[in-house]
Amino acid sequence: MDDDWIRKNVRCCACGGSLEDSKHINLVALDKVASWKFPTWGNVLTKQPLIHAVAIVCDKCIDKGVQPKFAVEWNDNGNVKYHKIEELPNIS
């Protein structure tokens, strides 16, 4: 999915607001396990598996230091789902 798709279909995982006015797509890697395929975070150089859940946060929340409440998931069909961070298992 490209930036335009994310801006139109994903809401900020901190405030729930639109990303359409956000200059950046701010991805936050969480120390929580993602049981889904996209989006996830890892490190191919250290061979860290792509299992970290990800939150996408608007510029305003990044600037204010607002912590995300949800991790985001989407599939190949464009369906977006939000997961409460506290309900996801920890990485370690």
VENBEL-V196554 format. One line per field, one symbol per residue. phi: phi as a letter, one per 40 degrees, with the letter a starting at -180 (. if undefined). psi: psi as a letter, one per 20 degrees, with the letter a starting at -180 (. if undefined). burial: + if it has 9 or more other ideal C-beta (glycine too) atoms within 8 Angstrom, else -. A space follows every 10 residues. Layout:
# VENBEL-V196554
phi: ???
psi: ???
burial: ???
This chain:
# VENBEL-V196554
phi: .cdcccdcbb bdcbbgcccc cccbcccbcb cbcccbcbcb baacccgccc bccbbbbcdc ccccgcccbb bbbabccgcb bbbcdccccc cb
psi: qrgggghhip qpigijrqih iphqoopopq lqppjrgqqr qaohhjkpqm ipqqqpprgg hghikpqqiq qqqqrhijpp qqppgiiqqq g.
burial: ----+++-++ -+++---++- -+--++++-+ -+++----++ ++-------- -+++++++++ ++---+-+-+ +++++--+-+ -++-+--+-- --
